[in-house]
Amino acid sequence: MNKLALIVGMASLLISCQLPAPVAKPTVSYEVIPVTMNVPESQAIDSLRRDTTAKKQIINSNGMFYALPRQRVEVDIVVKKQEFIKGTYSEFAEKLLGVKSAIKSNYNVYSIENVSVSQKSEIDPKRVYFTRFNDSDLALEYDKGMIISGVNTFKNKQSAPIKKDSPQNLEVASDKNTQNQPDLYIDPWIERVDTIVSDQVVDTQMIQNYEIRVVKTEKTPLQKAEEIVENISKIREDRDKLLTGYQETNYNINTFKFMFEQFNRMEDEYIRLFTGNTKTSYETVRFEFLPEEENLTTELVGFSKSNGLISSVSAEKKVMLSITPSNDESAMLIENFSKNIQRKKDGFYYVIPNQCFVKVSLDNHTLFSKLMPFSQFGFTRTLAPDMLEIEYLPATGELRSVKALK
């Protein structure tokens, strides 16, 4: 019995010796080095030139640069312009047509129809990094130049369709009441026929000669206006005859509709010679602003109802842009907790943006208000230097997903 137990024990020992030893996890040797973090922007671009040690370290290292973004604000203001054009015979509008609201002089009226705010991401000079590969096998993907979009992401991404930019300047013709002055012909001359009788003696006989002279004189503005009023009355009379079937003609419905519309068009064109004309157009103007901690409010432009967008220096009303960080509590908790995390090496950096209230106002009237993320007012943190598959949100530098590679 003791002999059998000894044989079983020796067999178990031999089998355990033949099992493969656990494979040690490969060490990660890459390192991410901040190049311009916490450096003033005016000095960020030249920081490497002044730091000879960092410059030598980067030159002698195999790796790649990448950057995290910041957000620039783009404000689009749509201005509506109404041109009120005086009618040729506006001075007779009340006398001949009884219209008291005719336009008496040419003037313009401007109004702000719409305000929209968007963000444009760009490289943040204060968040530029160098990834030193050493013996690690890394693959970096970029968006818009050096802004990082992924690390070790090998998924086939379909390119999004290119969206064409909409025109920034837009002029829209309004309805029939906003067209130019009608091109109507009014005969400016009055023809007067005179018969001149003269006596002439021929061979002791008195003979009367008759001479007919035609003299044309220009009509006065009042006479022209009165003739237009007569034409308006004639148009209305002919239109009434069409409606009552005076001609006793069975018109086709399309013909009837066309004739009726032509009567209305002619009447409107004649009346606008008295009441005046209105033309409406729209223009979109874009302003850009880079918010920084020391510069969160700016005067975009001045505004006047009679002149539209003008310089803000002399304008009584000003279009203001203000950005107010919300200081989200959850982001503050992450910031405070992450200060206690200590590593010998740093992995890839990412951003936790701060949500900010973006407001555009004209005096005390709010034109636009929305909560938007801003990376430059957020926190920059780092992952552990492990072999990871990382997806970024390139617009803000946030993490979309993180996955450990086997």
C-alpha positions as CSV (number, residue, x, y, z in Angstrom):
1,M,0.0,0.0,0.0
2,N,2.8,2.4,0.9
3,K,4.5,1.4,-2.4
4,L,1.4,2.4,-4.4
5,A,1.1,5.8,-2.7
6,L,4.8,6.5,-3.4
7,I,4.3,5.7,-7.2
8,V,1.2,8.0,-7.4
9,G,3.0,10.9,-5.7
10,M,6.0,10.6,-8.1
11,A,3.7,10.5,-11.1
12,S,1.9,13.7,-9.9
13,L,5.2,15.4,-9.5
14,L,6.3,14.6,-13.0
15,I,3.0,15.8,-14.5
16,S,3.2,19.1,-12.7
17,C,6.7,19.6,-13.9
18,Q,5.6,19.3,-17.6
19,L,2.8,22.0,-17.4
20,P,3.8,25.2,-19.3
21,A,4.7,28.1,-17.1
22,P,2.4,31.2,-17.2
23,V,3.4,33.7,-19.8
24,A,4.6,37.0,-18.4
25,K,2.7,40.0,-19.6
26,P,4.9,42.1,-21.9
27,T,6.2,45.3,-20.5
28,V,5.0,48.6,-22.0
29,S,7.8,50.9,-22.9
30,Y,6.1,53.8,-24.6
31,E,5.8,57.2,-22.9
32,V,3.8,60.3,-23.7
33,I,5.6,63.6,-23.0
34,P,3.9,66.9,-22.7
35,V,5.5,69.4,-25.0
36,T,3.7,72.7,-24.3
37,M,1.3,71.9,-21.4
38,N,0.7,74.9,-19.0
39,V,2.9,77.1,-21.2
40,P,1.4,80.5,-22.2
41,E,0.2,80.5,-25.8
42,S,2.6,83.2,-26.8
43,Q,5.5,81.0,-25.7
44,A,4.0,77.6,-26.6
45,I,5.3,77.4,-30.2
46,D,8.9,78.3,-29.2
47,S,9.1,76.2,-26.0
48,L,11.2,73.5,-27.6
49,R,13.7,75.9,-29.0
50,R,14.4,77.3,-25.6
51,D,14.5,73.9,-23.9
52,T,17.6,72.2,-25.4
53,T,17.2,69.1,-23.2
54,A,13.7,68.4,-24.4
55,K,14.7,69.2,-27.9
56,K,17.6,66.7,-27.8
57,Q,15.4,64.1,-26.2
58,I,12.7,64.3,-28.9
59,I,15.2,64.3,-31.7
60,N,16.8,61.1,-30.4
61,S,13.5,59.3,-29.8
62,N,11.3,57.4,-32.3
63,G,7.8,58.6,-32.0
64,M,5.0,61.0,-33.2
65,F,3.5,64.2,-32.1
66,Y,-0.2,64.7,-31.5
67,A,-2.4,67.5,-30.1
68,L,-5.7,67.9,-28.3
69,P,-8.2,70.5,-29.5
70,R,-9.7,73.8,-28.2
71,Q,-12.9,75.4,-29.4
72,R,-13.3,78.6,-31.3
73,V,-16.8,80.2,-31.5
74,E,-18.5,81.2,-34.7
75,V,-21.5,83.5,-34.5
76,D,-23.7,83.9,-37.6
77,I,-26.0,86.9,-37.6
78,V,-28.8,87.1,-40.2
79,V,-29.8,90.7,-40.9
80,K,-33.0,91.6,-42.7
81,K,-33.0,94.7,-44.8
82,Q,-36.2,96.4,-45.9
83,E,-35.8,99.1,-48.6
84,F,-38.8,101.5,-48.7
85,I,-38.8,103.2,-52.1
86,K,-40.9,106.3,-52.7
87,G,-43.5,106.1,-55.6
88,T,-43.2,108.5,-58.5
89,Y,-46.6,110.1,-57.8
90,S,-46.7,109.6,-54.0
91,E,-47.6,113.3,-53.5
92,F,-51.0,112.6,-55.2
93,A,-51.8,109.3,-53.5
94,E,-54.1,110.8,-50.9
95,K,-55.8,113.3,-53.3
96,L,-56.5,110.9,-56.2
97,L,-56.7,107.4,-54.4
98,G,-57.4,108.3,-50.8
99,V,-54.3,106.4,-49.6
100,K,-52.7,108.0,-46.5
101,S,-50.0,105.4,-45.9
102,A,-48.0,106.0,-49.1
103,I,-44.2,106.1,-48.8
104,K,-43.2,109.7,-48.8
105,S,-39.4,109.3,-48.9
106,N,-36.7,106.6,-49.5
107,Y,-35.4,104.9,-46.3
108,N,-34.1,101.5,-45.0
109,V,-35.1,99.5,-42.0
110,Y,-32.8,96.7,-40.6
111,S,-33.6,94.0,-38.1
112,I,-31.7,90.9,-36.7
113,E,-33.7,87.9,-37.9
114,N,-31.7,85.1,-36.5
115,V,-28.5,84.3,-34.5
116,S,-26.8,80.9,-34.5
117,V,-23.6,79.9,-32.7
118,S,-21.3,77.0,-33.7
119,Q,-17.9,75.7,-32.6
120,K,-14.8,75.1,-34.6
121,S,-12.1,72.8,-33.2
122,E,-8.4,73.7,-33.7
123,I,-5.1,72.6,-32.2
124,D,-4.6,73.8,-28.7
125,P,-0.9,75.0,-28.5
126,K,-1.0,74.3,-24.8
127,R,-1.9,70.7,-25.3
128,V,0.8,69.3,-27.7
129,Y,2.4,65.9,-26.9
130,F,5.2,63.7,-28.1
131,T,4.6,59.9,-28.0
132,R,7.9,58.1,-27.6
133,F,7.4,54.6,-29.0
134,N,10.6,52.9,-27.9
135,D,9.9,49.2,-28.4
136,S,6.1,49.5,-28.4
137,D,4.0,48.9,-31.5
138,L,1.7,51.9,-31.7
139,A,-0.5,53.3,-34.4
140,L,-1.9,56.9,-34.1
141,E,-4.8,58.3,-36.1
142,Y,-5.4,62.0,-36.7
143,D,-8.2,64.4,-37.4
144,K,-7.7,67.9,-38.8
145,G,-4.0,67.9,-38.8
146,M,-2.4,66.9,-35.5
147,I,-5.6,66.5,-33.5
148,I,-5.7,62.8,-32.3
149,S,-8.7,60.7,-33.1
150,G,-7.5,57.2,-32.1
151,V,-4.7,54.9,-30.9
152,N,-4.4,51.4,-32.3
153,T,-7.9,51.6,-33.9
154,F,-7.9,49.3,-36.9
155,K,-11.6,49.5,-37.8
156,N,-12.5,50.4,-41.4
157,K,-14.2,53.7,-41.1
158,Q,-16.3,54.9,-44.0
159,S,-15.7,58.4,-45.0
160,A,-18.6,60.8,-44.3
161,P,-20.1,62.6,-47.3
162,I,-18.8,66.0,-47.9
163,K,-21.3,68.7,-47.0
164,K,-21.1,71.8,-49.1
165,D,-21.0,75.1,-47.2
166,S,-24.1,77.2,-47.6
167,P,-23.5,80.6,-49.1
168,Q,-22.9,83.3,-46.4
169,N,-24.6,86.0,-48.3
170,L,-28.2,85.5,-49.3
171,E,-30.6,87.9,-51.0
172,V,-34.2,86.9,-51.3
173,A,-36.8,88.6,-53.5
174,S,-40.1,89.1,-51.7
175,D,-43.6,88.7,-53.1
176,K,-45.1,90.8,-55.9
177,N,-45.2,93.9,-53.6
178,T,-41.4,93.9,-53.4
179,Q,-40.5,94.2,-57.1
180,N,-38.9,97.3,-58.7
181,Q,-40.9,100.2,-60.1
182,P,-43.1,99.0,-63.0
183,D,-42.1,99.9,-66.5
184,L,-45.4,101.4,-67.6
185,Y,-45.7,103.8,-70.5
186,I,-47.5,107.1,-69.9
187,D,-47.5,109.6,-72.8
188,P,-45.7,112.7,-71.3
189,W,-47.1,115.0,-74.1
190,I,-50.4,116.7,-74.6
191,E,-51.3,117.4,-78.2
192,R,-53.2,120.7,-79.0
193,V,-54.5,121.5,-82.4
194,D,-54.9,125.2,-83.3
195,T,-56.4,126.7,-86.4
196,I,-54.9,130.1,-87.4
197,V,-56.9,132.4,-89.8
198,S,-55.0,135.2,-91.6
199,D,-56.2,137.7,-94.2
200,Q,-54.3,138.2,-97.4
201,V,-54.9,140.6,-100.4
202,V,-54.5,139.1,-103.8
203,D,-55.2,141.2,-106.9
204,T,-57.3,143.7,-104.8
205,Q,-59.3,140.9,-103.3
206,M,-59.3,139.9,-99.7
207,I,-58.6,136.1,-99.2
208,Q,-58.6,134.3,-95.8
209,N,-55.9,131.7,-95.3
210,Y,-56.4,128.8,-92.9
211,E,-53.4,127.3,-91.2
212,I,-53.5,124.3,-88.9
213,R,-50.8,124.1,-86.3
214,V,-50.2,121.1,-83.9
215,V,-48.4,122.0,-80.7
216,K,-47.3,119.5,-78.1
217,T,-46.7,120.5,-74.5
218,E,-45.5,118.3,-71.7
219,K,-48.0,117.0,-69.2
220,T,-47.7,118.1,-65.6
221,P,-47.1,115.4,-62.9
222,L,-50.7,115.9,-61.8
223,Q,-52.0,115.3,-65.3
224,K,-49.9,112.1,-65.6
225,A,-51.2,110.9,-62.2
226,E,-54.8,111.6,-63.3
227,E,-54.3,109.6,-66.4
228,I,-52.9,106.7,-64.4
229,V,-56.0,106.8,-62.2
230,E,-58.2,106.7,-65.3
231,N,-56.2,103.6,-66.4
232,I,-56.8,102.0,-63.0
233,S,-60.6,102.7,-63.3
234,K,-60.5,101.2,-66.8
235,I,-58.7,98.0,-65.6
236,R,-61.3,97.6,-62.8
237,E,-64.1,98.1,-65.2
238,D,-62.8,95.5,-67.6
239,R,-62.1,93.0,-64.8
240,D,-65.7,93.4,-63.6
241,K,-67.0,92.7,-67.1
242,L,-64.9,89.6,-67.2
243,L,-66.3,88.4,-63.9
244,T,-69.9,89.2,-64.8
245,G,-69.6,87.6,-68.3
246,Y,-70.3,90.9,-70.1
247,Q,-68.5,89.6,-73.3
248,E,-70.8,86.6,-73.3
249,T,-67.7,84.5,-74.2
250,N,-67.2,81.0,-72.7
251,Y,-63.5,81.3,-71.8
252,N,-61.4,78.3,-70.9
253,I,-60.7,78.2,-67.2
254,N,-57.0,78.6,-67.7
255,T,-57.6,81.6,-70.1
256,F,-60.0,83.1,-67.6
257,K,-57.5,82.7,-64.7
258,F,-54.6,84.2,-66.8
259,M,-56.7,87.3,-67.8
260,F,-57.8,87.8,-64.2
261,E,-54.2,87.6,-62.9
262,Q,-53.1,90.1,-65.6
263,F,-55.7,92.6,-64.6
264,N,-54.6,92.3,-61.0
265,R,-50.9,92.7,-61.8
266,M,-51.5,95.8,-63.9
267,E,-53.6,97.4,-61.2
268,D,-50.9,96.6,-58.6
269,E,-48.2,98.1,-60.7
270,Y,-50.1,101.3,-61.3
271,I,-51.0,101.7,-57.6
272,R,-47.4,101.3,-56.6
273,L,-46.6,104.4,-58.6
274,F,-48.5,106.2,-55.8
275,T,-48.0,104.0,-52.7
276,G,-44.3,103.2,-53.3
277,N,-42.4,99.9,-53.3
278,T,-40.7,97.6,-50.7
279,K,-37.7,95.4,-51.4
280,T,-36.5,92.8,-48.8
281,S,-33.1,91.1,-48.7
282,Y,-31.2,89.1,-46.2
283,E,-27.5,89.0,-45.4
284,T,-25.5,86.6,-43.1
285,V,-22.4,87.9,-41.4
286,R,-20.0,85.6,-39.5
287,F,-17.9,86.6,-36.5
288,E,-15.2,84.4,-34.8
289,F,-14.0,84.5,-31.2
290,L,-11.5,82.5,-29.3
291,P,-12.5,82.4,-25.6
292,E,-9.7,82.2,-23.0
293,E,-9.8,82.3,-19.3
294,E,-8.9,85.9,-19.2
295,N,-11.2,86.9,-22.1
296,L,-14.7,85.5,-21.9
297,T,-16.8,88.5,-23.1
298,T,-16.5,90.5,-26.3
299,E,-18.4,93.1,-28.3
300,L,-19.1,91.5,-31.7
301,V,-20.6,94.4,-33.6
302,G,-22.8,97.4,-33.2
303,F,-26.4,97.6,-34.6
304,S,-28.7,100.4,-35.8
305,K,-32.2,100.1,-37.2
306,S,-31.4,102.6,-39.9
307,N,-27.8,101.4,-40.8
308,G,-27.7,97.7,-39.8
309,L,-24.5,96.2,-38.5
310,I,-21.9,99.0,-37.8
311,S,-18.8,99.5,-35.8
312,S,-19.4,98.9,-32.1
313,V,-17.3,101.9,-31.2
314,S,-20.0,104.5,-31.9
315,A,-23.1,102.3,-31.8
316,E,-25.7,102.8,-29.1
317,K,-26.8,99.2,-29.3
318,K,-24.1,96.5,-29.3
319,V,-24.2,92.7,-30.0
320,M,-22.4,91.1,-27.1
321,L,-21.0,87.5,-26.8
322,S,-20.4,86.1,-23.3
323,I,-19.2,82.7,-22.2
324,T,-19.7,81.5,-18.6
325,P,-18.1,78.2,-17.3
326,S,-20.7,76.1,-15.4
327,N,-18.1,74.4,-13.2
328,D,-19.8,71.0,-13.3
329,E,-19.6,69.2,-9.9
330,S,-19.0,65.8,-11.4
331,A,-16.0,67.2,-13.4
332,M,-14.7,68.8,-10.2
333,L,-14.9,65.4,-8.4
334,I,-12.9,63.7,-11.1
335,E,-10.4,66.5,-11.0
336,N,-9.8,66.2,-7.3
337,F,-9.7,62.4,-7.2
338,S,-7.3,62.2,-10.2
339,K,-4.7,64.3,-8.3
340,N,-4.1,61.4,-6.0
341,I,-3.2,59.0,-8.9
342,Q,0.6,58.8,-9.3
343,R,2.4,57.0,-12.1
344,K,6.0,56.6,-13.1
345,K,5.1,57.1,-16.7
346,D,2.2,58.8,-18.4
347,G,0.1,57.3,-21.1
348,F,-2.1,59.1,-23.6
349,Y,-3.7,62.4,-22.5
350,Y,-7.3,63.3,-22.9
351,V,-9.7,66.2,-22.0
352,I,-12.7,66.4,-19.7
353,P,-14.4,69.6,-21.2
354,N,-16.2,72.1,-19.1
355,Q,-19.8,72.9,-20.1
356,C,-20.2,76.7,-20.6
357,F,-23.2,78.9,-21.1
358,V,-22.9,80.7,-24.5
359,K,-25.0,83.8,-24.8
360,V,-25.5,86.4,-27.5
361,S,-27.4,89.5,-26.6
362,L,-28.5,92.9,-28.0
363,D,-28.5,95.3,-25.0
364,N,-30.7,93.3,-22.5
365,H,-32.4,91.2,-25.1
366,T,-31.1,87.6,-25.4
367,L,-30.7,86.5,-29.1
368,F,-29.1,83.1,-28.4
369,S,-28.4,81.0,-25.4
370,K,-27.0,77.4,-25.2
371,L,-24.8,75.1,-23.1
372,M,-21.7,74.1,-25.0
373,P,-18.5,72.1,-24.2
374,F,-15.1,73.9,-24.1
375,S,-11.9,71.9,-23.8
376,Q,-9.7,74.8,-22.9
377,F,-11.7,75.3,-19.7
378,G,-11.7,71.7,-18.8
379,F,-9.3,69.2,-17.2
380,T,-6.5,67.3,-18.9
381,R,-5.9,63.8,-17.6
382,T,-3.8,60.8,-18.6
383,L,-4.4,57.1,-19.0
384,A,-2.0,54.4,-17.8
385,P,0.8,53.6,-20.2
386,D,-0.7,50.2,-21.2
387,M,-1.3,48.7,-24.6
388,L,-4.8,50.1,-25.3
389,E,-7.2,50.7,-28.1
390,I,-8.4,54.3,-27.6
391,E,-11.0,56.2,-29.5
392,Y,-11.2,60.0,-29.1
393,L,-13.9,62.5,-29.9
394,P,-11.7,64.8,-32.1
395,A,-14.0,67.8,-31.6
396,T,-13.4,68.0,-27.9
397,G,-10.5,65.6,-27.1
398,E,-12.8,63.4,-24.9
399,L,-12.6,59.6,-24.7
400,R,-15.1,57.7,-26.8
401,S,-13.9,54.3,-25.8
402,V,-10.9,52.5,-24.2
403,K,-10.1,48.8,-24.7
404,A,-7.2,46.8,-23.4
405,L,-5.3,44.9,-26.1
406,K,-4.3,41.3,-25.4
